[in-house]
Every structure is written in C-alpha cells, then in structure tokens.
Amino acid sequence: SPTSTTATVNRATLSWGSVSIDCDGQGVQVVHAVADDGVTMADVVPPDVDVPPVLQSFFLLDGAINYDGRDHPLLAVQVTDLADGVFVGFSYNHALSDGTAFWGFINAWAEIARARLLGSPREQPLRRPLLDRWSPDGGAAAPVVLPCTELSDLIERTPQTLLRERMLHFSSESLAALKERARQELLATGDAQGAAALTRFQALTSLLWRCITRARRLSPEKETTCRVAINNRGRLRPQLPAEYFGNAISTISTEAVRAPELLERGHGWAAAAVGRAVAAHTDAVIRERVAALTAKPPERDPPAYMMSWHHPCGTLMGSSPRFDMFGCDFGWGKPVAARSGKAKKVDGGTSLYPCPDGGGSMDAELTLTPEHMAVLEEDEEFWAAVSPDAPAQVGNV
C-alpha cells in the first residue's frame, strides 16, 4: 500500500527536482495508548462547547508538515482507550492523497478488520484503488517539477496561532430553511437561475462566510473571499473513477467583495456567489491549472501548497459531508463522532462532516481567533441556524 512508506526526493538537475513515493512496504506506525483515568467520551466530544485541548494528544506526528514525509510515516495511527470508548486518530500526509481516497482506504481497512474480528465474510468484494497517475493527455503522468535547488526552500513552518475550535450542528431542517431563505432572496432580485441551482452546501457556506466576516469587524476597504476545496473526479472529461487514489482536488474561490458589500448584498447573493465558483470549475479549467503547474518554468511559482496562501480576511471550507466517516466500523461498532487534529487550522477555516444519524444534517468544525469567536457567539442570525447537539454516546470516535 502507498500508505506504508515514506516519500523520496528526486533531484533531476541542480535546479529542478520532484517527489516520489516508493511502495517498499515498511509498514504503518500504530500506537496503542490509554487515556488518563476517568477521561470519558463526554470529556472528548462535549456538546455545544469548544473542542477540548485533550483531543490533540490523541494524534501522532504533532507539528509535522507534508515535507516531513521524507523521515516520518505517511500514515500513523493512535488507538486510545477511554473510560467508556475508543478514539482512533489518523495522522495522514496530504501529499499522498485527498480526503476521498483517504476515507476509501480507511473504510476498506475497517471492513477487513471487522470481517476478521467477527469471523464473518465481507459484505462485498473490496473495490481496488486505482494507483495510476492521471495525466491530461491520457498517457503516462510526468512528475511535477519543483523549481528550486533545495526543497526546503518551499517549506513554511508557521508559528502556532491561538485559536478556538467549536463543533456546530446544523439539522436537516435548519439547512432546508437556510436554502429556502436564500432562494427567496434571489427570486426577489430576479436571479431565477441562481435560485434554481441552490444547494444546502451553498446556503451553509453563505451563512459561515457572512457571519465570520461580520465577527471580524473588518474596515470598509477590506475585501473578502470564500475558498472551497472541490473534488475533480466527476468534473473531468472523461471522469475519474471514485477509486482514483491520489490528490484529485482543487481550491476554488468566489469573486472578491468588500466586507460591507458582502453583508449588504445578503444571504442569497453570497450563496449564489459560491454556486458560480463551483459551476465555473470545469474540465477545461482543471486542465489549464495542471498545464500551469507542469510548465517549465511553471507559470505558478511555487507549485506547492502553502498555508500562507490563506487570506486573513477570507474563509476556507474543507473536508466534506459526503465522506463516509461513520461507516468505518472496525468491529467495535459504528463511530459516534468525528473530530480532527490541529493541522492546517487557520482563522476562518471550517471543516464539514456528515452526522452519525444521517438524514442530511451536517456538522461544522469552525476555527477562529478567540476575539472573533467571542463576537460570533453574540451573532443572533448565526445561532438561529445552529441546532442543539446531542451528547456523545458510548462507543468509538
């Protein structure tokens, strides 16, 4: 498996290089830990409060970045026994794959483990991952070249910023109401096309974008955008299969708008702006981006993801409620909650998760500075949409 290895730096010339992964089967680091006496599920995933600091101790490779895959495992797992449950923490190098491939791998692993533990045959044959690299011309994929004498020139180890994290629950009914409010606003302005294309994701993203912007109390000349991580598999022509193992994602952005204008234009306009950004991300656009990355010299400098790219006045939507987080049963029962570690956390970043009960509800893991979070907690529009969260049951996270 590509997960049981490390990354290798290849020097093509004195000024160009690339990174490859050697599937040498050296294994995955798995650690079994026991939490302090008395630490329960309720302590780890309490409802309607900040994410507790103890949760970060359940993840390995603290502080590591993708570049550290030269020396660190690309996947490390910590299984922590709680007083009334189990927390399974995965530390994963994002250079290996995106979330779609990651959750596909974790669910396959869980299915194998469950079948062995329970002594029952697997429900259906496992769908093998597609490991061949995609290329725009359909042939063998060329490595992405990095225009630097030392890869360390591309490395940013940003200092840890004091942030608060909250898990917010949005029921199916609340999401439907947000979508309908946006639809009515767009119809009132004559944007029937935007109203017809609305989704619950757009409506929730609009709420978060506008309320976070309001909580920041930006000066009138400041511009803001909303960036969204998007899956390219279904947008390419021909489409990539769901089993494609790699990074088939992009980050798209709305048009920039001044903070006061975003708030004045309203919920419907912001939701439609997100929709326009999604609709504009076509096969042709994806191929143009890839061509810019693989050009020599690259048109985009550097062709690497930097955390400093995050705009301090913008918002960022990551993860996906479509990921099958609650189907990965290792034989101990289905998970009852999902949480993430502190990697890639920025002010204004949100990760969206499915809910264990299904039904179209979503959970949002929101990260803000303490100052901005305190203001958001007084935002009546925002909290009118947030649904009460139920306490975690005994089980595994």
C-alpha positions in Angstrom: 0.0 0.0 0.0 1.3 3.5 -0.7 0.4 4.4 2.9 3.1 2.0 4.3 6.1 4.0 3.1 7.9 7.4 3.0 8.4 10.0 0.4 11.7 10.2 -1.7 13.2 13.4 -3.0 14.5 13.1 -6.6 17.0 15.6 -7.9 16.6 15.9 -11.7 19.1 18.7 -12.1 20.8 21.2 -9.9 17.8 23.5 -10.1 14.9 21.1 -10.6 13.5 18.2 -8.6 10.4 16.2 -7.8 9.0 13.9 -5.1 8.0 10.3 -5.5 6.7 7.6 -3.2 8.4 4.2 -3.1 5.9 1.4 -2.0 8.6 -0.6 -0.1 6.1 -2.0 2.4 7.9 -0.9 5.6 4.6 -0.7 7.4 2.5 1.8 9.2 3.1 3.1 12.7 0.3 2.1 15.1 0.4 3.1 18.7 -2.0 1.8 21.5 -2.5 4.4 24.2 -4.6 4.6 27.4 -6.0 7.9 28.4 -5.7 9.2 32.0 -8.1 7.6 34.5 -11.6 9.0 34.2 -11.4 10.5 30.7 -14.7 9.7 29.0 -16.3 10.2 25.7 -18.2 13.2 27.2 -14.8 14.8 28.0 -13.5 14.3 24.5 -16.6 15.3 22.5 -18.7 17.5 24.8 -21.8 19.1 23.2 -22.1 22.8 22.4 -18.7 23.9 23.7 -15.2 24.4 22.5 -13.2 21.3 21.3 -11.2 20.3 24.4 -7.3 20.5 24.3 -7.0 16.9 25.4 -8.2 15.8 22.0 -4.9 16.8 20.4 -3.0 14.3 22.5 -4.8 11.5 20.6 -3.0 12.3 17.3 0.6 11.4 16.4 3.2 13.4 14.4 2.2 16.7 16.1 3.6 19.6 14.2 4.6 17.6 11.1 4.1 19.0 7.6 3.9 17.2 4.3 7.7 17.7 3.7 8.4 15.7 6.8 7.2 12.6 4.9 10.9 12.1 4.0 11.6 10.9 7.5 8.2 10.3 9.0 5.5 7.7 8.2 2.9 8.9 5.6 0.3 7.3 7.9 0.5 6.9 11.7 -2.4 5.7 13.8 -3.0 6.1 17.6 -5.7 4.0 19.2 -6.6 5.5 22.6 -8.7 3.7 25.2 -11.1 5.9 27.0 -13.1 5.0 30.1 -16.2 4.3 28.0 -15.0 4.1 24.4 -12.1 4.2 21.9 -10.6 7.1 19.9 -8.9 6.2 16.7 -6.6 9.1 15.5 -5.2 9.0 12.0 -2.2 11.3 11.1 -2.0 11.3 7.3 0.3 13.1 4.8 -2.0 15.1 2.4 0.6 14.8 -0.3 -0.3 11.1 -0.6 -4.0 11.7 -1.4 -7.1 13.7 -0.8 -10.0 13.0 1.6 -11.9 10.9 -0.9 -9.0 8.4 -1.3 -8.2 8.6 2.4 -11.7 7.6 3.6 -11.9 5.0 1.0 -8.7 3.4 2.4 -9.9 3.7 6.0 -13.2 2.1 5.2 -11.6 -0.8 3.3 -9.2 -1.4 6.3 -12.1 -1.3 8.7 -14.1 -3.7 6.6 -11.2 -6.2 6.5 -10.7 -5.9 10.3 -14.4 -6.2 11.0 -14.6 -9.4 9.0 -11.7 -11.0 10.8 -12.8 -9.9 14.2 -16.4 -11.1 13.8 -15.5 -14.2 11.8 -17.9 -13.3 9.0 -17.3 -12.9 5.3 -17.1 -9.4 3.8 -20.3 -8.0 2.6 -19.0 -7.4 -0.9 -15.6 -7.6 -2.7 -13.4 -4.7 -2.0 -13.0 -2.1 -4.8 -9.3 -1.9 -5.5 -7.8 1.6 -5.6 -6.6 3.0 -8.9 -3.0 3.9 -8.4 -2.1 5.0 -11.9 -1.4 8.7 -12.1 -3.9 10.8 -14.1 -2.4 13.0 -16.9 -4.2 15.5 -19.2 -3.3 13.6 -22.4 -4.3 10.2 -21.0 -0.7 8.8 -21.2 1.9 8.2 -18.5 1.9 11.1 -16.0 5.0 13.1 -15.8 6.2 14.2 -12.3 5.5 17.7 -11.2 8.9 19.5 -11.1 9.8 21.9 -8.3 12.0 24.8 -9.5 14.4 25.0 -6.6 17.8 23.7 -5.7 16.6 22.6 -2.2 13.0 21.5 -1.5 13.5 23.2 1.9 13.2 26.5 0.1 9.5 25.7 -0.3 8.9 24.9 3.4 6.9 27.1 5.7 6.6 26.1 9.4 4.1 28.7 10.5 4.0 29.5 14.2 1.0 28.2 16.1 -1.7 30.8 16.5 -4.0 30.8 19.4 -7.3 29.6 18.1 -10.7 28.4 19.4 -12.5 25.5 17.8 -16.2 24.7 18.0 -18.3 21.9 16.6 -21.6 23.2 15.3 -24.5 21.1 14.4 -26.9 22.0 11.6 -30.0 19.8 11.3 -31.6 18.9 8.0 -34.5 21.2 8.8 -32.2 24.2 9.6 -30.3 23.6 6.3 -33.5 23.5 4.4 -34.6 26.8 6.0 -31.3 28.4 5.1 -31.6 27.2 1.5 -35.2 28.5 1.2 -34.3 31.9 2.6 -31.5 32.2 0.1 -33.9 31.1 -2.7 -36.5 33.7 -1.8 -33.9 36.5 -1.7 -32.6 35.5 -5.1 -36.1 35.4 -6.6 -36.8 38.8 -5.2 -33.8 40.2 -7.1 -34.7 38.5 -10.3 -32.0 35.8 -10.2 -34.2 32.8 -11.0 -31.2 30.9 -12.4 -29.2 31.2 -9.2 -32.3 30.3 -7.1 -32.9 27.1 -9.1 -29.2 26.0 -8.7 -29.1 26.5 -5.0 -27.8 23.7 -2.7 -27.8 23.3 1.1 -24.0 23.4 0.9 -24.1 26.9 -0.7 -26.6 28.1 1.9 -24.5 26.9 4.8 -21.3 28.3 3.3 -23.0 31.7 2.8 -24.0 31.8 6.5 -20.5 31.0 7.6 -18.8 33.4 5.2 -21.0 36.3 6.1 -21.2 35.8 9.9 -17.4 35.2 10.1 -16.9 38.4 8.1 -19.2 40.3 10.4 -17.5 38.9 13.5 -14.1 40.2 12.2 -15.4 43.8 12.0 -13.2 44.5 9.0 -12.6 48.0 7.8 -14.7 49.1 4.9 -12.0 48.8 2.2 -11.0 45.2 3.1 -12.0 42.6 0.6 -13.0 39.0 1.5 -13.4 35.8 -0.5 -14.7 32.3 0.3 -12.5 29.4 -0.8 -13.8 25.9 -1.1 -11.9 22.5 -1.6 -13.6 20.7 -4.5 -13.3 17.2 -5.9 -12.2 17.0 -9.6 -13.1 13.3 -10.2 -16.6 13.9 -11.5 -15.7 17.2 -13.3 -13.0 15.8 -15.6 -14.0 14.5 -19.0 -13.7 11.6 -19.1 -14.5 11.3 -15.4 -12.0 9.8 -13.0 -13.4 6.8 -11.1 -14.2 7.2 -7.4 -11.4 4.7 -6.7 -8.7 7.0 -8.0 -6.1 7.2 -5.3 -4.3 10.5 -5.2 -5.0 14.2 -5.0 -7.7 15.0 -7.4 -8.9 18.2 -5.8 -8.6 21.9 -6.3 -9.3 25.0 -4.3 -11.8 27.4 -5.9 -12.7 30.9 -4.8 -15.6 33.3 -5.1 -15.1 36.7 -6.5 -13.6 39.2 -4.1 -16.0 41.6 -2.4 -15.6 44.3 0.1 -16.8 43.3 3.6 -19.6 45.8 3.9 -20.9 44.9 0.4 -21.0 41.2 1.3 -23.1 41.9 4.3 -25.4 44.4 2.4 -26.0 42.0 -0.5 -27.4 39.4 1.8 -27.6 35.7 2.3 -28.9 34.8 -1.2 -26.2 36.7 -3.1 -23.4 35.0 -1.1 -24.9 31.6 -1.6 -25.2 32.2 -5.4 -21.6 33.5 -5.5 -20.4 30.2 -4.1 -22.5 28.4 -6.7 -21.0 30.4 -9.5 -17.5 29.5 -8.3 -18.5 25.8 -8.3 -20.1 25.9 -11.7 -17.1 27.6 -13.3 -14.8 24.8 -12.2 -15.0 22.8 -15.4 -12.8 20.2 -17.1 -11.2 22.9 -19.2 -10.3 25.0 -16.1 -8.8 21.9 -14.3 -6.6 21.2 -17.3 -5.5 24.8 -17.5 -4.4 24.6 -13.9 -2.5 21.4 -14.4 -0.8 22.8 -17.5 0.3 25.8 -15.4 1.7 23.5 -12.8 3.7 21.3 -15.2 5.1 24.0 -17.4 8.8 24.6 -17.4 9.3 27.0 -15.8 6.0 26.7 -14.1 3.5 29.5 -14.5 2.6 29.2 -10.9 5.5 29.8 -8.5 6.0 27.7 -6.5 3.9 24.7 -7.5 3.3 23.7 -3.8 0.5 24.4 -1.3 1.4 27.0 1.3 -0.6 27.7 4.4 0.4 31.4 3.9 -1.9 31.5 0.9 -4.9 31.7 3.2 -6.2 35.2 3.1 -6.6 36.7 6.6 -9.9 38.2 5.6 -11.2 35.2 3.8 -12.9 31.9 4.8 -12.0 28.4 3.8 -14.3 25.4 3.5 -12.7 21.9 3.7 -13.5 18.3 4.2 -16.9 17.1 3.0 -20.2 15.8 4.4 -20.1 13.2 1.6 -17.1 11.4 3.2 -18.2 8.1 4.8 -16.8 8.8 8.2 -19.4 6.8 10.1 -19.3 3.7 8.0 -15.8 2.7 9.1 -16.7 0.0 11.7 -13.5 -1.9 12.8 -15.7 -4.4 14.6 -16.3 -2.4 17.7 -19.5 -0.7 16.4 -20.1 2.3 14.3 -18.4 5.6 15.2 -20.4 8.1 17.2 -18.5 11.3 16.5 -15.7 12.6 14.2 -13.0 15.2 15.1 -9.8 16.4 13.6 -6.3 17.3 14.9 -4.8 20.8 14.7 -3.0 20.5 11.4 -4.0 23.1 8.8 -6.1 25.0 11.3 -6.5 28.7 10.4 -8.7 31.6 11.5 -11.8 31.3 9.4 -11.4 27.7 8.4 -14.3 25.3 8.5 -14.4 21.5 8.0 -17.8 20.0 7.2 -18.7 16.5 8.4 -21.7 14.2 8.0 -23.7 13.4 11.1 -23.8 9.9 12.6 -27.6 9.8 12.3 -27.5 10.7 8.6 -30.7 12.3 7.3 -29.0 15.2 5.6 -27.7 17.0 8.7 -24.1 18.4 8.8 -21.5 19.2 11.5 -19.2 22.1 11.0 -15.8 22.3 12.8 -15.1 26.1 12.9 -11.8 27.6 13.9 -11.5 31.3 14.8 -9.3 33.5 17.0 -10.7 33.9 20.5 -11.6 37.5 19.7 -13.5 36.6 16.6 -15.2 33.6 18.2 -16.4 35.7 21.1 -18.1 38.2 18.7 -19.6 35.3 16.6 -21.1 33.9 19.8 -23.3 37.0 20.0 -24.5 36.8 16.4 -28.2 36.2 16.5 -28.6 35.3 12.8 -25.8 32.6 13.1 -27.1 31.0 16.3 -30.7 30.9 15.0 -29.4 28.4 12.4 -27.3 26.3 14.7 -29.1 23.2 16.1 -28.6 21.8 19.6 -26.0 19.0 19.7 -26.7 15.7 21.4 -24.2 14.3 23.9 -21.9 11.6 22.5 -22.9 8.0 23.2 -20.6 5.3 24.5 -18.6 3.9 21.6 -15.7 4.9 19.3 -14.7 8.2 17.8 
